[in-house]
């Protein structure tokens, strides 16, 4: 068929995100090979067969997890969670709040003193709860030069998204365009790079890019947008997030497509 064939070549020395991707590929594979044509066939079958519908929804939930859930262990390599700094305030606040409540119960005659203090401690506790609900970077910080690295990747992403800027580079440097397409796909702007390559008549095969890199996101679109007909829009279908690569390096440990 016209789909991609994906086989896990090596699952050793992979990080936690790559292990999740490999587990997803293995779940969809038959005899060790994932044929993306079968994904579209499954979603079509799921429109009329309930067992296929359940399978498609299970695959969709797994795909949503792979492409959307943030791996906290991976983020901890780059930032220090600021919530840990708040722990030094939580325990004293809870203790003093408890003491104030006890005093309000055993010494009601001192209510004119105790209740304002109780009210203030409740406010402090609410403020701490709000601080815990805030993003971890609010009180935290980036490790080493990680923030500079993030800014560089953000700038590179904006560059790849800028059609006017990227077209200034000569189409003759095929290897460079091939690398840009791979990075652009991983950063979620592969379509912009592909459009620039088409405008400059840069052929994707000549750039040394496997066709699997280009078609990876499109291959899973039927599963991303699948909505079970029996449940209408209330099901878990309709997922429209990004493809592999945004969560931390798909393919780094050994998934091969052909």
N, C-alpha and C positions, 0 to 999 in steps of 0.2 A: 504494500500500500504506500501512501504518501506520508504516513506518520513517521515518528521517530522511534527508533529501537534503543532502549536504554538498559544497560547492564552494569551492575555494580562490580567493578574490577578489583577493588581493594578497600576493605572497611577498617584497616588498621590505621593507627595514629590519626584518628579523626577527633575533632572537638565535639562538644555536646550537640551543637546545632547540626553539624554534618551527620551525626548519628541519627538525629530525627529525620533528616531528609532521606537517608539511606533506608531507614525503617519504613518510611512512606513508600519509597520506590519498591521495596521488597514486598510490601503488602499488595501493591497493584500488579506485581510481576507474575508471570506464568512461566514455569521452567527457567527461572532466573532472568527472564527478559521482560521488560515493560514495553509493550507496543502501544503507543499513544492513540493509534486508530481505535483500539479497543475501548478507550475512554469515551469517545464520541458514540460508539456503538452501545455502550452500557447506558449512557444517558438517554438515548433514543428508546432502548428497551425498557428503561425505567418509567417511561410515560404510560405504559400499559401493563407492566408486570410488577406486582408489589414487592417480590423478593429482590428484583433488580433495583427497585426504588430504594429499599433499605440499604443495599450495598452502595449505591451511589451517594446516599446521604452520609454513610459512614466514611467513605472516601473523601467526601467534601469537608466533613468536620476535621479529618486528619490534615487535609490540604490547608484549611484555614489556620490550624494550629501551627503548621510549618511556616506559613507565610506571614502570620500576624503576631503570634505570641513572642514576647521579648524574653530572651534568655538572660536572667539576672546574673548568672555566673559569668557570662560573657561581658556584660556591662560593668561588672565589678573589676574587670581587668583595666578599665579605662577611667572610672570615676570612684570617688570615695562617697559612700552614701551618707548624706548629711543628717539623716534621722538618728544615727548613732550618737551624735552630739546632744540630742534632746533627752537621751536616757538619763543623763545626770540631773535633769530637772523633773522627770516624771516621778521617781520614787519619793523625793521630798514632798512634792505636791500631793501625792496620794496619802502619805503619812499625816501631813498637817491637815489635809481635808478631813481625814478620818478622826483626828483628835478634835477638830472643831465641831464635827457632828456629835461626837460623844459628849462634849461640853454642853452643847445645846440641849441634849437630852437630860443629863444629870444636873445641870445648873440652869433651869429655866429662868431663875431670877436675874441671871446675867444676860438675858436675851438681847438687851439693847447694845451689848458689846459683841456677843458671839455671832448674832445673825448677820451683821454687816461683814464680819470677817469670813463667815461661811459663804456669803454671796461673792466676795472677792476671790476666794479660793476656787469657787465654781467657775468664775470667769477665767482664771488662770488655767484650769483644767481644760476648758473649752478651747482656749487659745492653743494649748499644746496639742489637742486633738486635730485642730485645723492645720497646725504645722506638720503633723505626721501625715496628713492627707495630701500635703503639697508635694510637688516633684522632688525627688531625692537630691537634685542638684541645687535646690534653694539654699540649703545650709552646707552642702558638700562642695567638693572641688575636683577638678580633673587631675589625674596622676601624671607626673613627669611632664612630657611634651605632648600628651594626648590631645589637649585642646587645640594646640597648633596643628596637629595632624588632622583633627576634625575640620578645622577651618580650611585647610588645604584641599581636603576631599570635597567640601562644600563648594569651594571655588572651582574645582575641576568639574563638578557636576553642572554648575552654572555655565561653564565654558562649553561643555558638550551639548547643553540645551540651547545655546545661542547659535542659530543657523548662520548669522552674518559672520561671526568670529570663526567658526569651524571651517567655513568655506574658503577662508583665506589661505588655508594650507594646501599644498600641491597634492592633487590626486595621484601623482606618480609614486608617492611613498606608501605602497600598499600595506607593508607590515605595520606602519603606524596606524592606518585606518582600521586594520584588523584588531589591533590592541584597543583602540578607542571603542570599537563596537562591543568588544567583550566587557570592558569596564563600564560602558554606558548601559549595557544590559543588566549588569550587577547593581548599578546605581539607580536603575529605574528609568533611564532616559535613552534606552537603546533605540526606541522608535525615532528619536530626534537624529541620532547618528546615522541610522539607516536611511532616513529621508535625505540627509546631506550627501550621503554616498550615492544615492540615486540621482540627485541633482547634478553631481559632478561626474556621473557615469563611472563610479568605482564599483567594479563587480565584486560581490561578496566572496565567491569562491576564489577569485584571484588574490584576495586579501589574506587568504590563508585562514579564514574563519570557518569552523565546522558549521554546517547548516543547522545542527542542533542548537547552537547558541542563539541563532535568530528565531527559530521556531519553538523554543522551549515554552515561552509564555503562552503562545497561541495554542499549543498542544493541549494545555490544561483549561482553556477557556470554557469548553462545554461543561466541565466539572465545576468550575468556579461559579458559573451563572445558572446551574441547574436548579430548578424549582419544582418540587413534587406536585403534579397536577391534582392529586387527591387532597392536598392541604392548601392549595393556592399560595398566596404570598406569606402565610403565617408560618411556613416551614423555615428550615434553616438555610434555604437556598438563597440565591442572589448575591453570593459573595463576589465582590469585585476588586479584591485587593491586588497587590503586586505579585510578581512571580518569584521564582527562586532567585536568590542572590541578595535580596534586601536584608535578610536576617543574619547574615554572617558568613557568607562564603560558600555557596553551593558548589559542589564538585571538587573542593579542595582535597578531599580524602580519597576520591576515586569512584566517581560515577561516570561512565563513558557512554556517549550517545553516538549513533551512526545512522 
